[in-house]
Amino acid sequence: MITSLEKALGHTFARRDLLDQALTHASIPSSVSYERLEFLGDRVLGLVMAEWLLEAFPTESEGAIAKRFAALVCKEALLEVADALNLSTHVRAHMGDRALLSRGQDGILADCCEALIAALYLDAGLDTARAFIRSYWQTQLTQRDRPPQDAKSALQEWAQARGYDRPEYTITDTTGPDHHPHFTVKVTLQGLEEDVIATGTSKKQAEQRAAEQALRQLS
């Protein structure tokens, strides 16, 4: 029987154990979780995306391509794909983790998305994984005419242009268990009326959100 997720992926698995593993969180007792597949899927996504970007933007510099790459393989990009797949209805997790997952408070969906890429690769090869990635990342790849600039870089350039010191990012709080922590970060910068505080499921995400808020305040 072909599952609804297989229809969305565009592939019927010969090894159903790979699909099951890609959807299993470590909180399920006596099960092999998606973590090893996630490790491989991250590399497969990176290879396919790098190849695709060089093909799609043949005149751009390495630096510009690197900015596009970072935006397309980040957690937020993966979550967009996971949402398109309705992945939250397929992941097997302990009840407490499912509650967090349903509120979007951790990286489980992004991790499972990478694990699915690995499962496709192992079950049917690179061409199948590439077809899935190019299908589900097409809109994200083409929606920007110019390479994206991350908020932290933009905020630093704003400060340098005015002769100010670099923005300082400080972790003020960390909550949650090890497998899905929650970070609170404060950014301090001359020119801000007050320190800006933001949260995220990774230090990088919290810093980016703080920088985004700071730029909005400065504008």
Contacts in CASP RR format, 6 or more apart in sequence:
PFRMAT RR
TARGET T0000
AUTHOR 0000-0000-0000
METHOD contacts of the structure
MODEL  1
MITSLEKALGHTFARRDLLDQALTHASIPSSVSYERLEFLGDRVLGLVMA
EWLLEAFPTESEGAIAKRFAALVCKEALLEVADALNLSTHVRAHMGDRAL
LSRGQDGILADCCEALIAALYLDAGLDTARAFIRSYWQTQLTQRDRPPQD
AKSALQEWAQARGYDRPEYTITDTTGPDHHPHFTVKVTLQGLEEDVIATG
TSKKQAEQRAAEQALRQLS
2 12 0 8 1.000
3 19 0 8 1.000
4 86 0 8 1.000
5 19 0 8 1.000
5 23 0 8 1.000
5 85 0 8 1.000
5 87 0 8 1.000
5 90 0 8 1.000
6 12 0 8 1.000
6 13 0 8 1.000
6 19 0 8 1.000
8 84 0 8 1.000
8 85 0 8 1.000
8 86 0 8 1.000
9 85 0 8 1.000
9 116 0 8 1.000
9 120 0 8 1.000
9 132 0 8 1.000
10 131 0 8 1.000
10 132 0 8 1.000
11 120 0 8 1.000
11 123 0 8 1.000
11 124 0 8 1.000
11 128 0 8 1.000
11 132 0 8 1.000
13 19 0 8 1.000
13 119 0 8 1.000
13 123 0 8 1.000
14 123 0 8 1.000
14 124 0 8 1.000
15 122 0 8 1.000
15 123 0 8 1.000
18 37 0 8 1.000
18 119 0 8 1.000
18 122 0 8 1.000
18 123 0 8 1.000
19 116 0 8 1.000
19 119 0 8 1.000
19 123 0 8 1.000
20 92 0 8 1.000
21 32 0 8 1.000
21 33 0 8 1.000
21 34 0 8 1.000
21 37 0 8 1.000
21 115 0 8 1.000
21 119 0 8 1.000
22 34 0 8 1.000
22 37 0 8 1.000
22 112 0 8 1.000
22 115 0 8 1.000
22 116 0 8 1.000
22 118 0 8 1.000
22 119 0 8 1.000
23 34 0 8 1.000
23 90 0 8 1.000
23 91 0 8 1.000
23 92 0 8 1.000
23 112 0 8 1.000
23 115 0 8 1.000
23 116 0 8 1.000
24 31 0 8 1.000
24 32 0 8 1.000
24 33 0 8 1.000
24 34 0 8 1.000
24 91 0 8 1.000
24 92 0 8 1.000
25 33 0 8 1.000
25 34 0 8 1.000
25 91 0 8 1.000
25 92 0 8 1.000
25 93 0 8 1.000
25 94 0 8 1.000
25 97 0 8 1.000
25 108 0 8 1.000
25 112 0 8 1.000
26 33 0 8 1.000
26 35 0 8 1.000
26 179 0 8 1.000
27 93 0 8 1.000
27 94 0 8 1.000
27 96 0 8 1.000
27 97 0 8 1.000
27 179 0 8 1.000
28 92 0 8 1.000
28 93 0 8 1.000
28 94 0 8 1.000
31 92 0 8 1.000
34 111 0 8 1.000
34 112 0 8 1.000
34 115 0 8 1.000
35 111 0 8 1.000
35 115 0 8 1.000
37 114 0 8 1.000
37 115 0 8 1.000
37 116 0 8 1.000
37 118 0 8 1.000
37 119 0 8 1.000
37 122 0 8 1.000
38 111 0 8 1.000
38 112 0 8 1.000
38 114 0 8 1.000
38 115 0 8 1.000
38 118 0 8 1.000
39 118 0 8 1.000
40 118 0 8 1.000
40 121 0 8 1.000
40 122 0 8 1.000
41 114 0 8 1.000
41 115 0 8 1.000
41 117 0 8 1.000
41 118 0 8 1.000
41 121 0 8 1.000
42 73 0 8 1.000
42 114 0 8 1.000
44 117 0 8 1.000
44 118 0 8 1.000
44 121 0 8 1.000
44 126 0 8 1.000
44 129 0 8 1.000
45 73 0 8 1.000
45 114 0 8 1.000
45 117 0 8 1.000
45 133 0 8 1.000
46 69 0 8 1.000
46 73 0 8 1.000
48 126 0 8 1.000
48 129 0 8 1.000
48 130 0 8 1.000
48 133 0 8 1.000
48 134 0 8 1.000
49 69 0 8 1.000
49 72 0 8 1.000
49 73 0 8 1.000
49 133 0 8 1.000
49 137 0 8 1.000
50 65 0 8 1.000
50 69 0 8 1.000
52 133 0 8 1.000
52 134 0 8 1.000
52 137 0 8 1.000
52 141 0 8 1.000
53 65 0 8 1.000
53 68 0 8 1.000
53 69 0 8 1.000
53 72 0 8 1.000
53 141 0 8 1.000
54 65 0 8 1.000
56 141 0 8 1.000
56 142 0 8 1.000
57 64 0 8 1.000
57 65 0 8 1.000
57 68 0 8 1.000
60 68 0 8 1.000
60 147 0 8 1.000
63 147 0 8 1.000
64 147 0 8 1.000
65 147 0 8 1.000
67 147 0 8 1.000
67 148 0 8 1.000
67 149 0 8 1.000
67 150 0 8 1.000
68 141 0 8 1.000
68 144 0 8 1.000
68 147 0 8 1.000
68 148 0 8 1.000
70 148 0 8 1.000
70 150 0 8 1.000
71 77 0 8 1.000
71 140 0 8 1.000
71 144 0 8 1.000
71 148 0 8 1.000
71 150 0 8 1.000
72 137 0 8 1.000
72 140 0 8 1.000
72 141 0 8 1.000
75 107 0 8 1.000
75 110 0 8 1.000
75 201 0 8 1.000
75 202 0 8 1.000
75 205 0 8 1.000
76 205 0 8 1.000
77 137 0 8 1.000
77 140 0 8 1.000
78 109 0 8 1.000
78 110 0 8 1.000
78 113 0 8 1.000
78 114 0 8 1.000
79 107 0 8 1.000
79 109 0 8 1.000
79 110 0 8 1.000
79 113 0 8 1.000
80 140 0 8 1.000
81 113 0 8 1.000
81 136 0 8 1.000
81 137 0 8 1.000
82 88 0 8 1.000
82 109 0 8 1.000
82 110 0 8 1.000
82 112 0 8 1.000
82 113 0 8 1.000
83 109 0 8 1.000
84 136 0 8 1.000
85 113 0 8 1.000
85 116 0 8 1.000
85 136 0 8 1.000
87 109 0 8 1.000
87 112 0 8 1.000
87 113 0 8 1.000
87 116 0 8 1.000
88 101 0 8 1.000
88 102 0 8 1.000
88 109 0 8 1.000
91 98 0 8 1.000
91 101 0 8 1.000
91 108 0 8 1.000
91 109 0 8 1.000
91 112 0 8 1.000
93 101 0 8 1.000
93 108 0 8 1.000
97 106 0 8 1.000
97 108 0 8 1.000
97 180 0 8 1.000
100 106 0 8 1.000
100 108 0 8 1.000
100 180 0 8 1.000
101 108 0 8 1.000
101 109 0 8 1.000
105 180 0 8 1.000
105 182 0 8 1.000
105 201 0 8 1.000
106 179 0 8 1.000
106 180 0 8 1.000
106 201 0 8 1.000
107 180 0 8 1.000
107 201 0 8 1.000
108 180 0 8 1.000
116 132 0 8 1.000
117 129 0 8 1.000
117 132 0 8 1.000
117 133 0 8 1.000
118 129 0 8 1.000
120 128 0 8 1.000
120 129 0 8 1.000
120 132 0 8 1.000
121 128 0 8 1.000
121 129 0 8 1.000
150 208 0 8 1.000
150 211 0 8 1.000
151 208 0 8 1.000
151 209 0 8 1.000
151 211 0 8 1.000
151 212 0 8 1.000
151 214 0 8 1.000
151 215 0 8 1.000
152 167 0 8 1.000
152 207 0 8 1.000
152 208 0 8 1.000
152 211 0 8 1.000
154 211 0 8 1.000
154 215 0 8 1.000
155 167 0 8 1.000
155 187 0 8 1.000
155 189 0 8 1.000
155 211 0 8 1.000
155 214 0 8 1.000
155 215 0 8 1.000
156 166 0 8 1.000
156 167 0 8 1.000
158 215 0 8 1.000
158 218 0 8 1.000
159 165 0 8 1.000
159 166 0 8 1.000
159 167 0 8 1.000
159 189 0 8 1.000
159 190 0 8 1.000
160 166 0 8 1.000
162 190 0 8 1.000
164 189 0 8 1.000
164 190 0 8 1.000
164 191 0 8 1.000
165 189 0 8 1.000
165 190 0 8 1.000
167 187 0 8 1.000
167 188 0 8 1.000
167 189 0 8 1.000
167 211 0 8 1.000
167 214 0 8 1.000
168 187 0 8 1.000
168 188 0 8 1.000
168 189 0 8 1.000
169 185 0 8 1.000
169 186 0 8 1.000
169 187 0 8 1.000
169 207 0 8 1.000
169 210 0 8 1.000
170 185 0 8 1.000
170 186 0 8 1.000
170 187 0 8 1.000
170 188 0 8 1.000
171 183 0 8 1.000
171 184 0 8 1.000
171 185 0 8 1.000
171 203 0 8 1.000
171 206 0 8 1.000
172 184 0 8 1.000
172 185 0 8 1.000
172 186 0 8 1.000
172 197 0 8 1.000
173 183 0 8 1.000
173 184 0 8 1.000
174 181 0 8 1.000
174 182 0 8 1.000
174 183 0 8 1.000
174 184 0 8 1.000
175 181 0 8 1.000
175 182 0 8 1.000
175 184 0 8 1.000
176 182 0 8 1.000
180 201 0 8 1.000
181 201 0 8 1.000
181 202 0 8 1.000
182 199 0 8 1.000
182 200 0 8 1.000
182 201 0 8 1.000
183 199 0 8 1.000
183 200 0 8 1.000
183 201 0 8 1.000
183 202 0 8 1.000
183 203 0 8 1.000
183 205 0 8 1.000
183 206 0 8 1.000
184 197 0 8 1.000
184 198 0 8 1.000
184 199 0 8 1.000
184 200 0 8 1.000
184 206 0 8 1.000
185 197 0 8 1.000
185 198 0 8 1.000
185 199 0 8 1.000
185 200 0 8 1.000
185 203 0 8 1.000
185 206 0 8 1.000
185 207 0 8 1.000
185 209 0 8 1.000
185 210 0 8 1.000
186 195 0 8 1.000
186 196 0 8 1.000
186 197 0 8 1.000
186 210 0 8 1.000
187 195 0 8 1.000
187 196 0 8 1.000
187 197 0 8 1.000
187 198 0 8 1.000
187 207 0 8 1.000
187 210 0 8 1.000
187 211 0 8 1.000
187 214 0 8 1.000
188 195 0 8 1.000
189 214 0 8 1.000
191 218 0 8 1.000
192 214 0 8 1.000
192 217 0 8 1.000
192 218 0 8 1.000
193 217 0 8 1.000
196 210 0 8 1.000
196 213 0 8 1.000
196 214 0 8 1.000
196 217 0 8 1.000
197 210 0 8 1.000
198 206 0 8 1.000
198 207 0 8 1.000
198 209 0 8 1.000
198 210 0 8 1.000
198 212 0 8 1.000
198 213 0 8 1.000
199 206 0 8 1.000
199 209 0 8 1.000
200 206 0 8 1.000
200 209 0 8 1.000
END
